[in-house]
Structures are given as structure tokens and as C-alpha cells.
């Protein structure tokens, strides 16, 4: 079966064209066209051809011009010259121009082998061009994939590095350059400064995540601290995996995520939870202390009053002095409990007006154990300092932290030569609280990092490095400022700038000492029998007092029709609380519910705080002053 051949013949002689075609038809199934002018040749080249055979010299056209047309059209076709005259110069000129063969019209037997050879070379060139095009396509695809991979890597906020089997860096993303201090010129990075979570134990080179991955191990979110000797460092979560080929591990990829903010938030949440737990504990402890303390103080006041009425005093004077000392000690316990209760306040309560001096005094008492062996305490309070806006618990946390920091900056053992000075003043619309110590002081670099979470100048195991960060957040959230001025060897001054509280109307009750105008019927409801007995002793001289040590007993008296001029009721009791008793009495007789005065050792539950905010009834904090209680009762039953 003959092979098909599409042939373009550029020849002005029909006879020569006939002879040429006859020779080729012995081998090929010819589909041809004959042209001999420029215009026809140009038009014919728009059609697909396998071979072009052209005469070299024609009256109005030439083989050189025809070949130029083929080349200019970008066609890779075998172009063979078949000429009637063989001239060496013509042949050299044709072959130099790039034609693929030059045959004399008298040697047409060479035509088929020449065409076969040129068709094979065209096929080879076509395959080579296709292969080259595929290589270029693949190179472009690889380049596009590399650009896409680079774009993806650089869009990842975490640091990503790829290392070879010897640990050498192969590639990395933009985040890695900044986080890991990569030098692109040397492809090196600081694979040091990694510490365990205790911040002091360095991670050995073999235990670093990348080294583990190069050994074929998988590391998932290992948390380490990376720091230099000059800074507090950053918490990192590191994951690393080996890269395998047929021979085994050929490298590793590692991802470093800076989780300092997450850790700070987690630590602050833990501290908040801890503070909430401590607050609940403090409130519970305060309540448990206040109940017996109320009985102690009430009975002391009564005993001292009875002794004062005994004449002549004689030897009882010494007894009275002893009781006064006990009363002073009890007052001291009362102040300690009151200070402790500051941290039991609900953190979600709205900001109000806070007495700065009262708050500072409370925190100084709480920190006194830290201060007394290190420094003298100097207070320079300004006159008529207005209240500031905030909450007692949050500002108490700030002041306590700053006072303890000041104390810990001073070595123990030389209290006479050191001092901590706390002063207050007003500057425009702000109150300035200044805490100055004569401690070791700090460098400029240390001061610059003070508000950074986890940064601490204390040795490992002491503090979390979050105290100043949290204090700064609290103060700024209140619209204030926290300023620190320090110098090595000369001590530190911290200024807390807080806005003056807006004018707040506060309900005040002024009681004028009066005698009982009539003998009233009073009920005391308290599960602490010693408190109930103490209250009855205090009031029995002027009033008729009954006791109920369970709320249900008091409720039964009301339900049975008994009525009282005043009901003194504990707020927190087992089985039935004072709150529940109030609501049940209100359902029976609203007037009796309105006559209730609550005795509270501390409203330390959210429901108790909400209840006291809801009802208008008076309340008395335990431990109460005996004279105050007498006056209040006499005033209420007039």
C-alpha cells in the first residue's frame, strides 16, 4: 500500500512537473498542486503540505524566493530543489540558504530517498520540538507550583522550615525569617535558646523537635520557651515530621507557632479562676470568722459596760484593762477579715467610687508581713483626696501587687535603712497614687519589658510574670495610667493615675444615740446560738427578745400569728437562708418583712449579693458594735 504524500510543486514547466510526479507515484499516493508565481505560492502555503519541490530558476519566480516564503511562514517542510542545470555555485547557494536537498532533473531516482530522509528528519524535529515544549511546559508548571507553594508558605502566619537530612535549611517562609532569625545568605538560623516550660532547663540538641523529626520521630505541638539571656522569651508550640524517600528519612519539616498571647490569656484565665476560688474561700472564711467574732465583741462590749457600772472599781480596773486589750485585738481581727473580704467581691460588679486611702491601708495591712523585715512604711496621704472610679477587688489587686513588688525589691534584714513610701495627690481630674521603694532598682531594658506577659525579675518558681501585665490592663481599662521610673541601685517609683469618680449619691444613715421610747418585741434569727444569745443580752435591758436558731422556727412564729416590732435575721443559714425567710414572710405579711434587718458575716454568693441589691432592708455587718446595734434598734421601734 502506497504512502499518502501531499506535495506542493513550484514549477513553470508542465512537462518537468509530469516527469517528477511520475517518478514519485511509483512510491507514493500523491495529492499535489502546481504553482509558479509568487501569489499562487503564497496562497498555496496556507494549505497543509508534506513536501515542497521547487525549480531553482523560473522566468518570474525562483526557488530561493519560494524557500524564503516557506521559512517566513514558520513551516517546517522538506524543501527540495529539482533543477535542470547543475551548477556548483547554485547548489552551494541553495544549501547555504537552508534547503534540504538539491537534485538534477536528470537524477530523479534520488528524489524518493531524499524525500524519505527529509520526512524522517522533519518527524524527528517535530518530536524534538514537542519534547522541548513539554519540558518548557513542565518547567513553567514547576515554576507556577513553586510560586504557589511559596505564596502558600508565606501566607501561613506560623514559622515553617524545611531541613535536609543533615539539618541544613532548604527553604522557609517569611514568618520563619523573623521568628527564627534566619540569615538567607548563609541559610543558617539560631537553633538554640530552647528551654523547657520551667524556663531554666535548656533543651538538649538531640531533644529539639527538628532533631527528633530527622530521626524519624513525629513531634506534635510540643510547648517550649525560646529566649536569649536578655529577654523573657516567647512560648512556642512546635510540630515536626520527617520527610521520607525510598532510602528513608531525607529531611524534615517543622512548624513553630508563637503562642505567647495564648499562654498569657490562659495564665490570666487560670489566675482569674484562682482569684475567684480564693475570693469564695476568703468570703467563706470571713463569714466563719465573723460569726464567732461577733459574739466575742458583743459579749466583750457587754462585759465592759457591766464592769463600768460596778463601783468602786478597785481591783476590777486591771480586769477592765485586760478586756480592753482583748477588745483591741478583736478589732484587729475584724480589720483583717474586712481586708480579706475585698477579694471576695464579684469581679463583674460595676465600677463605683473607691476610697483610695481606705484601700491602700487595707492592702498595706495585707502585705505587712512582706514589708516589716525589709523596710519602714511611710504614708504621705494628701488631704481631701476624692474617690476614684473602679472596683475595690480590682484596684485591691493592683495596689497589693505593686506594694509586694516594692517589698520584694528590697533585701531582707536592714529595715531601718530602707523605706517604702506611699503618697497620694490630685492632679487635674486624676488622683495620683505613688509607691516608692529604696530597693535595687531596674535597668532601662528591664523597665521596657515590665508589662510583657511572663516577664519577671524574680528567680524561677517565684511569681508568674503576669502581675504587672494584669495590673496594667486593669488600670488602663479604668481610663488610667501606670507609670514606672527606676534606676539601678536607686530604687523604683510607680505612679498609678486614676480618674476621679463622678459624683455618686450614696445613702447614708446617721444614728443619734437615743434611749428606748418603749419596750419592743424583737426576734433574733441566727443559726449561731452564741450570737443570738449575745444580741439578746445586749437588748434585754430595753426590749423583749426571743431567739430562733433556725429560720423555720422564726417562720412558724409568724405563721402562728406572732408579730414583732423588729426582726434581726442572719443572711446565710443552713436549710433555710435569711433570703428565703424574707420572701416567705413577705408572702404572709409584707409589713413584717419590711421590719427585717439583716445581720451578715459576708454576702459571698452571687444570689446573696443580688438579694441585698434587690431589697431595701437595712443590713449590719458582723462583727457589729454593741452601742450601734442598741441605737439602731431604739431608732427603728420609736
Secondary structure, DSSP 8 states (H G I E B T S, - for coil): --EEEEEEEE-S-HHHHHHHHHHHHTTEEEEEEEE-SHHHHHHHTTS--SEEEE-SB-SS-BHHHHHHHHHHTT---EEEEEESS--HHHHHHHHHHT-SEEEETT-THHHHHHHHHHHHHHHHHHHHHHHHHHHHHHHHHHHHHHHHHHHHHHH-SSEEEEEETTS-EEEE-HHHHHHTT-BTTTTB-----EE-TTSSSB--GGGSHHHHHHTT--EEEEEEEE--TTS--EEEEEEEEEEEETTEEEEEEEEEEE-HHHHHHHHHHHHHHHHHHHHHHHHHHHHHHHHHHHHHHHHHHHHHHHHHHSSS-TTHHHHHHHHHHHHHHHHHHHHHHHHHHGGGS-TTS--EEE-HHHHHHHHHHHHHHHHTTT-EEEEE--TT---EEE-HHHHHHHHHHHHHHHHHTS-TT-GGG-EEEEEEEEETTEEEEEEEE-S----HHHHHTTTSTT--SS-TTS--S-HHHHHHHHHHHTT-EEEEEEETTTEEEEEEEEEB----------------SS--EEEEE-S-HHHHHHHHHHHTTTSEEEEESSHHHHHHHHHTT---SEEEEESS-SSS-HHHHHHHHHHH-HHHHHTEEEEES---SHHHHHHHHH----EEESS--HHHHHHHHHHHT-
